[in-house]
Amino acid sequence: MNQRPTAYNQAVVQPFYSIRIFGWRRFAAGIGLALALTGSPRIYAMGQAGSGGAGPSAGADHGRILLVLPFENRTGQPSLDWIREAAAELESSRFLSAGFEPMSRADRMYALDHLGLPEGFNPSRASSVKLAQTLDADSIVVGSYILDGNSIVAEARLVDVPALRMSEAVTARGDLKDLIDVFDSLAWKLTRELDPGFSGSEETFVDAGKGIKLDAFEQYVRGITEPDQAERLADLEKAVKLSPEFSPAWMALGREAYNGQHYEQAADAFAKVDRNGEDGLEAGYYRGLSLLFSGDYKKAEQAFAAVARILPLAEVVNNEGVAQSRQGHDGTDLFIKAEEVDPSSPDYHFNLAVSLERHGQTPAALNELDQCLKLRPGDEEAQALETAWKKPAVPKPTPAAGPDAAKTSPEGAAKTSPDAEASADPLERIVRSFDAAAFRQAAQMMDQMGASRLAELAPLERARALSAQAAGFLDRGLLLEAERLYQAAVVADGKCAEAHAGLAMVSERTGAADGARKEAHVALELEPRVDAYLVLGRLDLADSHLNEALNEGAEALKLDPQSQAAQDLVRAVKAKAGQGK
């Protein structure tokens, strides 16, 4: 088995995450223009941190940056080493959904490489703090796990980095087959330690992992930690086969395929990543690159345009222009935008120069080429183009008719001089690097812009806006995110019926029947609502309170005679009543 060399970090991790070594918070100024070019703000699906008073516990510091370290395996069984990284992945995912800012595994890998530490080391408290300080983190989560018969027992503590203070241990236990539930429960307890005012339920945390198959998750974790590239790829392919809806596994598979230059496979994998999830923008960007390198320029343009509509950063807009140009279209406007976003990049000046020259604007093209050479004086291609473009145009000779008109060299290609080669139409340059931290930071800033706009609304309007966002999460089955925003809506205005009805639906889905009934009744006291009647009707049907369920279904149909859910409820009640006769 080949050990992954340090060069892997330099070639793959560092270009994506090097911004973090200089501090997450200190990056904001570099992307201001990109945000100015975008339209309405988008609440980023998996990380609405730092939303101030709009959050469920307004006093909590939900902009807090967390570093979750791999847990220590104290079972004495090397076959369970994969749980070390699984624990960090699960805790980080739940913290993100709860509104905090956990560091990614790639961030941690880069910092370890920067500090000269091996990837799999068990850090001491001192080295953990050093790692957190390198990554500008506020808190560290350190933990371990043991076996107790057929049960797994997980323990974790929080380290406050600025104060160098460690919390008391929190624990969670359960059957080994319920490992994901155990770590989800632990995440809830740690969240309550981080924010004592956090009102999200443990049931919602645990429910967040219900859609993940343990065998698929194990293959995914092995796929992101295995040193051998071929085995990583094989493990990830197993993971997506076992759980086709598991977005992180598709993202990891796409990265592996892309790094191996299997661009068609990479494009297919990136297409299956949740567009609204944490990796959605990065997946869209790399899908565009994969399609570019596969020669599917039209789909590449569409992929980059979809990302640019949300975050028009320079590399995205530039590559959209390249894809457009490769189809024979004019990408000049996009190259202008890319240059405006990042005027310090010589490649954006080069691309604009090529596009301008292609469309007959030689003086403007030479000016852009001059800017390119000022930024990168040793650019030989730009130097050759500048020389060629400054020469007077020479009319092309009229080709002679007859069979000898297209004679070529013995090698089969017409001989050309160096000057002729330099004056040939060059290709615009593709930006292959991707700064995921820049994307996440820009998305976070857009969240903050959205939160500022929400804060300007009247309380009830703000509550309704938050409820609408929460409904989008609920529709996608993201109950933890939905619950958090519905609670934020109730904090904004407790008389918002949509928020209480939404909390009723979340509680119903997590099996908290009493909480669901309570919130549904609160919603109906505020105003008649189909969704609240349906929650009560389904709960009463499950408890065989058929008269109540039928009445609630009927009330829902009065409000919306076309409601399919209400019609289904009434049919189900009548069917169950008929079975009882």
C-alpha positions in Angstrom: 0.0 0.0 0.0 1.5 3.3 -1.0 1.5 6.0 1.7 0.0 9.3 0.6 3.0 11.7 0.3 3.2 15.2 1.6 3.1 16.3 -2.1 -0.6 15.3 -2.0 -1.3 18.1 0.4 0.7 20.5 -1.7 -0.9 19.5 -5.0 -4.5 18.9 -3.9 -5.3 20.3 -0.4 -3.2 23.5 -0.3 -4.6 25.2 -3.4 -8.1 24.7 -2.1 -7.6 25.6 1.6 -4.5 27.7 2.0 -6.5 30.7 2.8 -7.3 29.2 6.2 -3.7 29.3 7.4 -4.0 33.1 7.4 -7.2 33.0 9.4 -10.8 32.5 8.5 -12.0 36.0 9.7 -9.3 37.9 7.9 -10.3 36.9 4.4 -13.6 38.9 4.0 -12.2 42.0 2.2 -10.9 40.0 -0.7 -14.3 39.0 -2.1 -16.3 42.2 -1.7 -16.6 43.0 -5.4 -17.8 39.4 -6.2 -20.6 39.9 -3.7 -21.4 43.3 -5.2 -21.9 41.7 -8.6 -24.4 39.1 -7.4 -28.2 39.5 -7.1 -30.3 38.6 -4.2 -28.6 37.0 -1.2 -29.0 33.2 -0.9 -29.2 31.6 2.5 -26.6 28.9 2.3 -28.2 25.6 2.9 -26.0 24.1 5.5 -24.4 27.0 7.4 -26.5 30.0 8.4 -24.0 30.9 11.1 -23.6 34.4 12.4 -27.1 35.5 11.8 -27.3 37.5 15.0 -30.7 38.1 16.5 -32.3 36.0 13.8 -31.1 32.8 15.4 -33.0 30.6 17.8 -30.9 31.8 20.7 -30.0 35.3 20.0 -27.4 35.6 22.7 -25.3 32.6 21.5 -22.1 33.0 19.7 -23.1 30.9 16.7 -20.2 32.4 14.6 -17.9 30.3 16.7 -15.3 28.3 14.8 -14.9 24.8 15.9 -12.2 22.2 15.3 -13.3 18.6 15.8 -10.3 16.3 16.1 -10.6 12.5 15.3 -11.6 10.6 18.4 -9.2 8.3 20.1 -9.8 4.6 19.6 -9.6 3.0 23.1 -11.4 -0.3 22.1 -8.1 -2.1 21.4 -9.5 -3.2 18.1 -7.7 -1.8 15.0 -10.7 -2.8 12.8 -12.6 0.1 14.5 -10.0 2.7 13.7 -12.3 4.1 11.0 -14.6 5.4 13.7 -11.9 7.9 14.7 -12.6 9.9 11.5 -16.3 9.0 11.5 -16.8 10.7 14.8 -15.2 13.9 13.6 -17.3 13.8 10.4 -20.6 13.3 12.3 -19.9 15.9 15.0 -18.8 18.5 12.4 -21.9 17.9 10.3 -24.3 18.4 13.1 -22.5 21.5 14.4 -22.7 23.0 10.9 -26.5 22.3 10.8 -26.9 23.8 14.3 -25.3 27.1 13.0 -21.7 26.8 14.1 -18.6 26.9 11.9 -16.8 23.6 12.1 -13.5 23.2 10.2 -13.5 20.6 7.5 -11.2 17.6 7.4 -9.2 19.2 4.5 -8.6 22.3 6.6 -7.2 20.1 9.4 -5.1 18.1 6.9 -3.6 21.3 5.6 -2.8 22.6 9.0 -1.2 19.3 10.1 1.0 19.4 7.0 1.9 23.0 7.7 2.9 22.1 11.3 4.9 19.0 10.1 2.6 16.6 11.9 1.4 13.2 10.6 -2.2 12.9 9.5 -3.1 10.1 12.0 -1.4 11.3 15.1 -3.1 11.5 18.5 -2.6 15.1 19.6 -1.8 16.1 23.1 -3.6 19.0 24.6 -0.8 21.4 23.7 -0.6 20.2 20.1 -4.4 20.4 19.8 -4.3 24.0 20.9 -1.5 24.8 18.5 -3.5 23.2 15.7 -6.6 25.2 16.6 -4.6 28.5 16.8 -3.1 27.8 13.4 -6.6 27.4 12.0 -8.0 30.4 13.9 -10.5 28.2 15.8 -12.3 29.2 19.0 -12.9 25.8 20.4 -11.7 22.2 20.0 -13.7 19.0 20.5 -11.5 16.1 21.7 -13.0 12.7 22.4 -12.6 8.9 22.6 -14.7 5.8 22.3 -14.7 2.3 24.0 -16.7 -0.8 23.7 -18.8 -2.1 26.6 -20.1 -5.5 25.5 -22.1 -4.8 22.3 -22.4 -1.1 23.1 -20.2 1.8 22.1 -19.5 4.5 24.6 -18.4 7.9 23.2 -16.9 10.7 25.4 -16.0 14.2 24.4 -14.8 17.5 25.9 -14.7 21.1 24.7 -11.5 23.1 24.9 -11.9 26.9 24.9 -8.8 27.9 23.0 -8.5 31.6 24.1 -9.1 30.7 27.8 -7.2 27.3 27.6 -10.0 25.8 29.6 -11.4 22.3 29.2 -15.1 21.4 29.9 -16.4 18.4 31.8 -16.8 15.3 29.7 -20.1 14.5 28.1 -21.0 10.9 27.1 -23.4 9.0 24.9 -23.8 5.3 24.5 -25.8 2.8 22.4 -25.5 -0.4 20.4 -22.6 -0.5 18.0 -25.1 -0.9 15.1 -26.6 2.4 16.2 -23.2 4.2 16.1 -24.5 7.1 14.1 -27.3 7.7 16.6 -24.7 7.6 19.4 -22.5 10.3 17.9 -25.6 12.4 16.9 -26.7 12.3 20.5 -23.2 13.3 21.6 -23.3 16.3 19.2 -26.5 17.5 20.8 -25.0 17.4 24.2 -21.9 19.2 23.0 -24.1 21.8 21.3 -25.9 22.4 24.6 -22.5 22.9 26.3 -21.5 25.4 23.6 -24.8 27.2 23.8 -26.9 26.5 26.9 -29.8 28.4 25.3 -29.9 26.1 22.3 -33.5 24.9 22.0 -33.2 22.2 19.3 -34.3 18.7 20.5 -32.1 15.7 20.8 -34.6 13.8 18.7 -34.0 16.1 15.8 -30.2 15.7 16.0 -30.6 11.9 16.0 -33.1 12.0 13.2 -30.6 13.9 11.1 -28.6 10.7 10.7 -31.4 8.3 10.1 -31.0 8.5 6.3 -27.4 7.4 6.5 -26.7 3.7 6.1 -24.0 2.6 8.5 -22.3 0.3 6.0 -22.3 3.1 3.4 -20.9 5.6 5.9 -18.1 3.2 6.9 -17.1 2.8 3.2 -17.2 6.6 2.8 -15.0 7.2 5.8 -12.5 4.5 4.6 -12.6 6.2 1.1 -11.6 9.6 2.4 -8.9 8.2 4.8 -7.3 5.3 2.8 -3.7 6.1 1.7 -3.9 4.2 -1.6 -5.7 6.1 -4.4 -7.2 3.0 -6.1 -8.6 1.7 -2.8 -10.0 5.2 -2.0 -11.8 5.1 -5.3 -13.1 1.6 -4.8 -14.4 2.4 -1.3 -16.2 5.5 -2.4 -17.8 3.6 -5.3 -19.1 1.0 -2.8 -20.4 3.8 -0.6 -22.5 5.4 -3.4 -23.7 2.0 -4.5 -24.9 1.2 -1.0 -26.5 4.7 -0.5 -27.1 6.5 -3.7 -28.6 9.5 -1.9 -25.5 10.1 0.3 -24.2 13.4 -1.1 -20.8 13.6 0.7 -19.8 10.3 -0.8 -20.6 11.5 -4.3 -18.5 14.6 -3.6 -15.6 12.6 -2.4 -15.9 10.3 -5.4 -16.0 13.3 -7.7 -12.8 14.6 -6.2 -11.0 11.3 -6.6 -12.1 10.9 -10.2 -11.1 14.5 -11.0 -7.7 14.1 -9.4 -7.2 10.9 -11.5 -8.2 12.8 -14.6 -11.3 10.6 -15.1 -13.3 13.7 -16.1 -16.5 12.0 -17.4 -16.8 10.0 -14.2 -16.1 13.1 -12.2 -18.7 15.1 -13.9 -21.3 12.4 -13.3 -20.4 12.2 -9.6 -20.4 16.0 -9.1 -23.9 16.1 -10.7 -25.3 13.9 -7.9 -24.1 16.2 -5.1 -26.8 18.1 -3.4 -26.8 21.6 -5.0 -28.1 23.3 -1.9 -25.8 21.5 0.5 -22.5 22.4 2.0 -20.5 21.1 -1.1 -23.0 22.3 -3.7 -21.0 25.3 -5.1 -17.7 23.4 -5.1 -19.3 20.5 -6.9 -20.8 22.8 -9.5 -17.4 24.4 -10.1 -15.6 21.1 -10.5 -18.4 19.7 -12.6 -17.9 22.6 -15.0 -14.1 21.9 -15.1 -14.7 18.2 -15.7 -17.1 19.0 -18.6 -14.6 21.5 -20.0 -11.8 18.9 -20.0 -14.3 16.3 -21.5 -15.1 18.7 -24.4 -18.7 19.2 -23.4 -18.5 23.0 -23.6 -22.2 23.7 -23.6 -22.9 21.8 -20.3 -19.7 23.3 -18.8 -21.0 26.8 -19.5 -24.3 25.9 -17.9 -22.5 24.5 -14.8 -20.4 27.6 -14.3 -23.3 29.9 -14.9 -25.3 28.1 -12.2 -22.5 28.7 -9.7 -22.0 32.3 -10.9 -25.7 33.1 -10.3 -25.0 32.5 -6.6 -21.4 33.6 -6.2 -19.8 35.2 -9.3 -16.2 34.8 -8.1 -13.5 35.5 -10.7 -12.5 31.9 -11.4 -16.1 30.9 -12.0 -16.9 33.8 -14.4 -13.6 33.3 -16.2 -14.3 29.6 -16.9 -17.8 30.4 -18.0 -16.3 32.7 -20.5 -13.8 30.0 -21.7 -16.7 27.5 -22.1 -18.6 30.1 -24.1 -15.6 31.0 -26.2 -14.9 27.3 -27.0 -18.4 27.1 -28.6 -17.5 30.0 -30.9 -19.4 32.6 -28.9 -18.2 36.0 -27.6 -17.0 35.6 -24.0 -15.6 39.2 -23.7 -18.2 40.4 -21.2 -17.5 37.5 -18.9 -13.7 38.1 -19.1 -14.3 41.7 -18.3 -16.2 40.7 -15.2 -13.5 38.2 -14.1 -10.9 41.0 -14.4 -13.0 43.4 -12.4 -13.4 40.9 -9.6 -9.6 40.1 -9.5 -7.5 42.6 -11.4 -4.3 41.2 -9.9 -4.5 38.0 -12.0 -2.4 38.1 -15.2 -4.5 35.3 -16.7 -7.7 37.3 -16.6 -5.9 40.1 -18.5 -4.5 37.6 -21.0 -8.0 36.1 -21.6 -9.6 39.5 -22.1 -6.7 40.4 -24.5 -7.2 37.2 -26.6 -11.0 37.8 -26.8 -10.6 41.5 -27.7 -8.1 40.7 -30.5 -10.3 37.9 -31.8 -13.0 40.5 -32.3 -10.8 43.1 -34.0 -10.0 45.3 -31.0 -6.3 45.2 -31.3 -5.4 48.4 -29.4 -7.5 47.4 -26.4 -6.1 43.8 -26.6 -2.5 45.1 -26.5 -3.3 47.2 -23.5 -4.6 44.1 -21.6 -1.6 42.1 -22.7 0.6 44.9 -21.3 -1.2 44.6 -18.0 -0.7 40.8 -18.1 3.1 41.2 -18.7 3.4 43.8 -15.9 2.0 41.2 -13.5 3.9 38.3 -15.0 7.0 39.6 -17.0 8.2 36.1 -17.8 5.0 35.0 -19.6 6.5 33.8 -22.9 3.1 33.2 -24.6 2.0 36.8 -23.8 5.4 38.1 -25.0 5.1 36.2 -28.4 1.5 37.5 -28.9 2.5 41.1 -28.1 5.2 40.9 -30.8 2.9 39.3 -33.3 0.0 41.7 -32.7 2.2 44.7 -33.1 3.4 43.7 -36.5 1.5 45.2 -39.5 -1.1 42.8 -40.9 0.1 41.0 -44.0 -2.6 40.1 -46.5 -2.9 36.3 -47.0 -2.0 35.1 -50.5 -4.8 33.8 -52.6 -4.4 30.0 -52.8 -3.5 28.6 -56.2 -6.0 26.4 -57.9 -5.1 22.8 -58.8 -3.9 19.6 -57.2 -0.7 21.1 -55.9 -2.4 23.9 -54.0 -2.3 22.2 -50.6 1.2 20.6 -50.7 2.5 20.0 -47.2 5.7 18.9 -45.7 6.6 15.2 -45.6 5.3 15.0 -42.1 1.8 16.0 -43.4 1.6 19.5 -41.9 2.3 22.8 -43.5 5.6 24.4 -42.3 5.1 27.5 -40.3 7.5 30.1 -39.0 7.8 31.0 -35.3 6.1 34.3 -36.1 3.2 32.5 -37.8 2.8 30.3 -34.7 2.7 33.3 -32.4 0.1 35.0 -34.5 -2.2 32.0 -34.5 -5.4 32.3 -32.5 -4.5 31.3 -28.9 -6.9 29.7 -26.4 -8.1 31.5 -23.3 -6.7 30.1 -20.1 -8.8 27.9 -17.8 -8.4 28.5 -14.0 -8.1 25.0 -12.5 -7.6 25.9 -8.8 -10.6 26.4 -6.5 -10.5 28.2 -3.2 -13.3 26.4 -1.3 -12.6 28.7 1.7 -13.3 31.7 -0.4 -16.6 30.2 -1.5 -17.6 29.3 2.0 -16.6 32.7 3.3 -18.5 34.5 0.5 -21.6 32.4 1.2 -21.3 33.2 4.9 -21.1 36.9 4.1 -24.2 36.6 1.9 -25.9 34.9 4.9 -25.0 37.9 7.0 -26.3 40.3 4.3 -29.6 38.3 4.3 -29.7 38.4 8.1 -29.2 42.2 8.0 -32.1 42.5 5.6 -34.3 40.3 7.8 -33.5 42.4 10.8 -34.9 45.5 9.0 -38.3 43.7 8.6 -41.2 44.0 11.1 -41.2 41.1 13.6 -44.0 39.2 12.0 -42.6 39.7 8.4 -39.2 38.5 9.6 -40.8 35.4 11.2 -42.7 34.6 8.0 -39.5 35.0 6.0 -37.6 32.6 8.3 -40.5 30.2 8.2 -40.4 30.2 4.4 -36.7 29.3 4.5 -37.3 26.6 7.0 -40.0 25.1 4.8 -37.5 24.6 2.1 -35.3 22.6 4.5 -38.3 20.6 5.7 -39.2 19.7 2.1 -35.7 18.3 1.6 -35.8 16.3 4.9 -33.3 18.5 6.7 -35.1 18.6 10.0 -32.3 20.0 12.1 -31.9 23.1 9.9 -35.7 23.5 9.6 -36.2 23.3 13.3 -33.5 25.9 13.9 -35.1 28.4 11.5 -38.7 27.8 12.7 -37.4 28.4 16.3 -35.8 31.6 15.1 -39.1 32.6 13.6 -40.9 32.1 16.9 -38.2 34.2 18.6 -38.8 36.9 16.1 -42.6 36.8 16.6 -44.4 34.2 18.7 -47.6 34.9 16.9 -46.4 33.5 13.6 -48.7 30.6 12.9 -46.5 29.3 10.1 -43.6 28.8 12.5 -45.6 26.9 15.1 -47.1 24.7 12.4 -43.6 24.1 11.0 -42.4 23.0 14.5 -45.4 20.7 14.7 -44.4 19.0 11.5 -40.7 18.7 12.6 -41.8 17.2 15.9 -44.2 14.8 14.1 -41.4 13.5 11.9 -39.0 12.9 14.8 -41.6 11.0 16.7 -42.2 13.7 19.4 -46.0 13.4 19.3 -46.7 15.6 22.4 -44.6 18.4 21.1 -46.2 18.1 17.7 -49.7 18.3 19.2 -48.8 21.3 21.3 -47.3 23.3 18.4 -50.2 22.4 16.1 -52.8 23.7 18.7 -50.8 26.9 19.1 -50.8 27.4 15.3 -54.6 26.8 15.1 -55.3 29.2 18.0 -53.5 31.9 15.9 -55.2 31.0 12.6 -56.8 28.1 10.8 -54.1 26.2 8.9 -54.2 23.1 6.7 -50.8 21.8 7.8 -51.7 22.1 11.5 -54.9 20.2 11.0 -53.1 17.5 9.1 -50.5 17.0 11.8 -53.3 16.5 14.4 -55.2 14.3 12.0 -52.3 12.0 11.4 -51.4 11.7 15.1 -55.0 10.9 15.9 -55.2 8.3 13.2 -52.1 6.7 14.6 -53.7 6.7 18.0 -57.0 5.3 16.6 -58.9 8.4 17.6 -60.8 8.1 14.3 -63.6 10.6 14.9 -61.1 13.4 15.8 -58.9 12.5 12.8 -61.9 12.6 10.4 -63.0 16.0 11.8 -59.4 17.3 11.4 -59.2 16.0 7.8 -62.6 17.6 7.1 -61.4 21.0 8.5 -58.3 20.8 6.3 -60.5 20.1 3.2 -62.7 23.1 4.0 -59.6 25.3 3.9 -58.2 23.6 0.8 -60.6 21.3 -1.1 -57.7 20.3 -3.5 -55.3 19.2 -0.8 -54.1 15.8 -1.7 -52.7 15.2 1.8 -56.1 16.0 3.3 -57.9 13.7 0.9 -55.4 10.9 1.7 -56.0 11.4 5.4 -59.8 11.2 5.1 -59.5 8.0 3.0 -57.1 6.5 5.5 -59.4 7.2 8.4 -62.4 5.8 6.6 -60.4 2.7 5.6 -59.3 2.1 9.2 -62.9 2.7 10.4 -64.1 0.1 7.9 -61.6 -2.4 9.0 -62.8 -2.1 12.6 -66.3 -3.1 11.7 
